[in-house]
Amino acid sequence: MRPVPVARERRHTLYFLEGAKAFAPVFLDTEVDMERVWRHRATAAEEGRRYSVVSYVLHAGARVVADHPQANSAIGGRLLPRTVTYGSTSAKLALDRRLGGRRVVLAAVLPGLERAGLEEIQRQVDHYRDGDPDLMAEFASLRALHKLPVPIGRALFRRATRSLTARAARTGTFAVSSLGHRAVDGFHSVGGTTITLGVGRVVDRPVVRDGAVTVAPVMRLNLAFDHRVIDGAEAADMLTEIKERLEGFPGTPEGGENRTAGVTAAGSTDR
């Protein structure tokens, strides 16, 4: 047994985790009755349209984040902390992919989601799910980063993520990560944004409706927030509003995306 250098395909993860130490994360969780989403998804499948669970979470999460401008922000600086609030909502989606033959976590940034319908969101998710990270232009800078010596790569990564105004294009304004394709009910992670959503599996569980117990598809939804930027009360409001949007999702695809925009209080991308 002999120590070997960390695989270069994982260097970006190490650089990111070094910067994430500055975060002050607090974790919340809830359960979401996915009956309406399941109904919408099944009807769409009959019509030849496939929507992943994570697309519904992106759809709901982007609209709620847009409704909470303070959460659609980033913070930076130690001696003189500063924040910037973004005018648009973009999601950093964690992807379980292979790069250079090695299984790694990659991040795709999906822009303008507060205006995107479910169809457009799924199109973006499919683009990253089906593309080859070894060839995709979106990951060219990451592949170049891996080829650099660690000290230089670390310094360039820090420089690229230091600017608050440019950070949204690189890391999104909120993050979503899913492990629900496996037997994981829930998990918490810090995605480098003020709000990170963790998506667990959907399983049949007992729920109470109109005073009676019934069985329904239920998903554990976790939210991590950076306490330097927002407080727990607002984070709790946001988690509740995302839950309500998912539970109130229209049951049929026709006109659903427009109607959903009026509802007040949608890792692995193949589910």
WOTADA-V803078 format. One record per pair of residues at least 24 apart in sequence whose C-alpha atoms are under 8 Angstrom apart, sorted by sequence separation. I is the first residue (numbers start at 1). GAP is how many residues later the second one is. D is the distance in whole Angstrom. If there is no record, write none. Layout:
BEGIN
I GAP D
I GAP D
END
This chain:
BEGIN
65 24 7
88 24 6
89 24 6
90 24 8
197 24 7
198 24 5
241 24 5
242 24 8
88 25 8
89 25 6
197 25 6
198 25 6
240 25 7
88 26 7
197 26 5
198 26 8
62 27 6
196 27 6
197 27 7
62 28 7
195 28 7
196 28 5
62 29 7
195 29 6
196 29 6
194 30 8
195 30 5
194 31 5
195 31 7
193 32 8
194 32 5
58 33 7
193 33 8
95 34 8
99 34 6
100 34 7
185 34 8
186 34 6
188 34 6
190 34 6
98 35 7
99 35 6
185 35 6
186 35 7
187 35 7
188 35 7
189 35 7
190 35 8
194 35 7
97 36 8
186 36 7
188 36 7
194 36 8
66 48 6
63 50 8
62 51 6
63 51 5
62 52 5
59 54 7
58 55 8
59 55 8
59 57 8
59 58 7
111 58 8
59 59 6
109 60 7
109 61 7
111 61 8
56 62 7
59 62 7
109 62 7
110 62 7
55 63 7
58 63 8
109 63 6
107 64 8
55 66 6
51 67 8
55 67 6
51 68 8
52 70 7
55 70 7
51 71 6
90 78 7
90 79 8
92 79 6
84 80 6
91 80 8
92 80 5
83 81 8
84 81 7
91 81 5
92 81 7
94 81 8
86 82 8
90 82 5
91 82 6
92 82 6
93 82 6
94 82 6
95 82 8
89 83 8
90 83 5
91 83 5
92 83 4
93 83 5
94 83 5
89 84 6
90 84 7
91 84 5
92 84 6
93 84 6
94 84 7
89 85 8
91 85 7
76 86 8
86 87 8
181 87 6
76 88 7
179 88 6
180 88 7
75 89 7
178 89 4
179 89 6
181 89 8
9 90 7
74 90 7
177 90 5
178 90 5
181 90 6
9 91 7
177 91 8
178 91 7
180 91 8
13 92 8
9 93 7
10 94 7
9 95 7
74 99 8
92 99 8
73 100 7
72 101 6
72 102 7
65 109 8
62 112 8
58 118 7
74 119 7
74 120 6
73 121 7
54 122 8
72 122 7
71 123 6
54 124 7
71 124 7
12 130 8
12 133 8
9 134 8
12 134 7
11 135 6
9 137 6
8 138 5
8 139 7
11 139 8
15 139 6
19 139 8
118 139 6
117 140 6
129 140 7
16 141 8
117 141 8
129 141 8
15 142 7
15 143 8
125 144 7
12 145 8
54 145 8
83 146 8
118 148 8
75 153 8
75 154 7
74 155 7
73 156 8
71 158 7
70 159 7
71 159 6
70 160 7
27 161 7
105 162 7
25 165 7
34 168 8
23 169 8
20 170 8
68 170 8
96 171 5
20 172 6
95 172 5
96 172 6
65 173 7
94 173 5
95 173 6
64 174 6
93 174 7
94 174 8
95 174 7
16 176 8
64 177 7
64 178 6
38 179 8
35 181 6
61 181 6
34 182 7
35 182 6
60 182 6
33 183 7
34 183 5
35 183 8
33 184 6
34 184 6
33 185 5
34 185 7
57 185 8
60 185 6
32 186 5
33 186 7
60 186 7
31 187 6
32 187 5
31 188 6
32 188 6
31 189 5
32 189 7
57 189 7
30 190 6
31 190 6
56 190 7
29 191 7
30 191 5
29 192 6
30 192 6
29 193 4
28 194 6
29 194 6
27 195 7
28 195 5
27 196 6
28 196 6
27 197 4
26 198 6
27 198 7
63 198 8
25 199 6
26 199 5
25 200 5
26 200 7
24 201 8
25 201 5
26 201 7
24 202 5
25 202 6
23 203 6
24 203 5
23 204 8
24 204 6
23 205 8
61 205 6
26 206 8
60 206 4
59 207 4
28 208 7
44 208 7
58 208 5
30 209 8
37 209 7
40 209 8
43 209 6
44 209 6
57 209 3
29 210 8
36 210 8
37 210 7
40 210 7
43 210 7
56 210 2
28 211 8
32 211 6
36 211 6
40 211 4
55 211 6
31 212 8
34 212 7
35 212 7
36 212 7
37 212 6
39 212 5
40 212 5
41 212 8
54 212 7
30 213 8
33 213 8
34 213 6
36 213 6
37 213 7
39 213 7
40 213 6
53 213 7
32 214 7
33 214 6
36 214 6
37 214 7
32 215 7
36 215 5
54 215 6
53 216 8
52 217 7
54 217 7
52 218 6
53 218 5
52 219 5
51 220 8
END
